[in-house]
């Protein structure tokens, strides 16, 4: 009687039927046929050498960051021979549109870091992501102990963990020490409060003989961020209510509007059209057209590349009386496993490794981002660096806020930007603008909640 291997190979051979086969066919011929066709021989898995499981990873990084990831993935593939990670970059607007289409159609890769923190809640609430809690428990991981508190909260939606991250960033104000000195300010005593910031901005602003800007001291932007130093928020998780027109948010927008009235924002806008790109040697901060700017720790890489001789410093977002010191928002790329993932166990093994201490340390130090893992932030490599010693405590503090866990946050954020423009460029009343924003945000959330209801 022919072996089971021969029977299965014959079943795959041209002309074979389900009940009989030619007993005269040689064993060598059968095995040659199986090898040539790549047939999987049932019942003989122990005799067949299988290759590694291939998983596809979509990344949103490019340039130097992408190169660092390539090296890390090569290291993973070498040390995990049973898995082969294939990385594809989706950098750019068309790439992120592809991500949305992939989720809508269920044709996703196995792992993605092309989900922004802004989008995490919306995707999680639409059940297109796999919760990671069971994998974390099996791997003896506890993100409430590993991650900085704000980041642990950011990746947790509805009590479940839907993503992990390998880097983070901090908001702060960068300032030109030389300009501060020229304007009679102490370079080693930067502003701490909003009043001090306003005074420094006024002293650093310069005009030509015709009253046109030569330099402005500071221009506040991004209301979605500035409400936090003022003690505000956009969503109350305890009540489930939108808080767009809270007194604290109103105070933040009124403060921003004061710059529009004092400095003629239209004229300032015209002056900004003379600026070069921030990622070139002609960036306004690098050539002295602005004395201060809102930024993050990525600024250092730009200074080293485009303005290596610049004397600059940094300070936390200023706050008013009764506000929040050391505030920052949290954002960035989140690693997720889509619900449609074909190889979830292998995807987790890769994700678990990429978010481990050593990989995070390598990635964050290479691209000079704040590490989200507490253990990495305490590493002497980061603690020996002045900028990281400044940013890490802000990230770990109680005033580090991720995006509100709203399925409508990306829409609300766009509406916030329009509201800011209405005040800063249109001269509208901040209270009226925020009341209008509140109504719009409530409508958006009600509509989304109804769509998500089973």
Order of alpha helices (4+ residues) and beta strands (2+ residues): alpha-alpha-beta-alpha-beta-alpha-beta-alpha-alpha-alpha-alpha-beta-beta-beta-alpha-alpha-beta-beta-alpha-beta-beta-alpha-alpha-beta-alpha-beta-beta-beta-alpha-alpha-alpha-alpha-alpha-beta-alpha-alpha
